[in-house]
Amino acid sequence: MSATVLVVDDEELARNNVCEILRDAGYEALEAGDLDQAHSFIESGSADIILLDVMLPDGSGLTLLDRIALENPSPPVILITAFGEVDTAVDAMKKGAQDFLQKPLDLDRLLQAVEKAREVVMLRRELDMLRGSSSDSVEMVVGETPSMRKIVKEAKRAASAQASVLITGETGTGKNLLAQAIRKLGPRSEKAFIPINCPALPDTMIESELFGHEAGAFTGAQKRKPGLIEIADGGVLFLDEISSTKPEMQAKLLTVIEERTFRRVGGVTEISVDIQILAASNRNLIAMMKDGTFREDLYYRLKVLDLHLPPLRERKEDIPALIGSFIRQINLRTGNAVSNITPRAIETLKKHDWPGNIRELNHVIERAMLMCDDETIDLGHLPPDFQILAN
């Protein structure tokens, strides 16, 4: 499977040349000329790998590393530096950059670095699929608030009925986890769970990725390829951030939902599939219907059951239970021995508004566990901003 590389460089000619090299090597390439453009791509989750120049018109590329580190998972970063800036490269590696390249770029070295980063991305995807088949997702949909208890109850009902579900909520509220929990709680628990990050699929590729293609369907299609919908047959298809799809693609997805059939790109044969369809969005779909950017018929087909995940700031009572769940799962993954957290640390965490929701909380707890040398997380193990908040 290929990967999408975001090339961040203010020199247009150099940026275009690198993108052309990457595309010739089989990668998808996105371009950004400054930090602001790069932020937009990162927030949309479009980039698997980031090729980042240090010197940009609106600041240092190093400042972007802290923002990238908040992503879960964070895309591997390859830094581009001027010749002789070894100290800068070392600082970047300490901040989490995977590799660095010096200008003028060596073609072989560039492709080696990107391929190494691609291997990291592929390994993460494989681990995510393995974790998706476990009970982690069920445990992590926790909460004592009435709204969360209602969501868990309705999720069990949706799983049993194998109904289409529309999951809404802000970024980081756990929509993907809830989708995995629905699969795990239903009769398709041992079948495939195929998550599709809709914003990450370029318009030129989305139809082929979803529906597959026949040999000769377009330039470069040398053999038949099954799409993700076909691979999901018998299991669960999760359309994450479906609001990013264009109306033309929405019409084709509507056909799949209504008729459970589709055609590969370049094909004439109707292919039947048996899938449960789950979808998620962090945008206001009703407003999008009114302005004509989201189909009303698709909305109601997806919304057999509507589950809205509240932001963490509205259910801070659930923070202790979420922390306990995160600690258990991180221990299983890392072999760590942390087993507790002090009351004052919990109270400090409750003071925060959590704009990144449970994803942000998970990141903070994982960092605290790395800083902790014994079995109990305390205030001193939290990031500096939280220690200031405590005072």
Buried (B, 14 or more C-beta within 10 A) or exposed (E): EBBBBBBBBBEEEBBBBBBEBBEEBEBBBBBBBBBEBBBEBBEBBBBBBBBBBBBBEEEBBBEBBEBBBEBEEBBBBBBBBEEEBEEBBEBBBEBEBBBBBBBEBEEEEBBEBBEBBBEBBBEBBEEBEEBBBEEBBBBBBBBEBEEBEEBBEBBBBBBEBBBBBBBBBBBBBBBBBBBBBBBBBBEBBEBBBBBBBBBBBEEEEBBBBBBBBBEEBEEEBEEBBEBBBBBBBEBBBBBBBBBBBEEEBBEBBBEBBEEBEBBBBBBEEEBEBEBBBBBBBBBEBEEBBEEEBBBEEBBEBBBBBEBEBBBBEEBBEBBBBBBBBBBBBBBEEEEBEBEBBBEEBBEBBEEBEBEBBBBBBBBBBBBBBEEBEEEEBBBEBBEEEBBEBBE
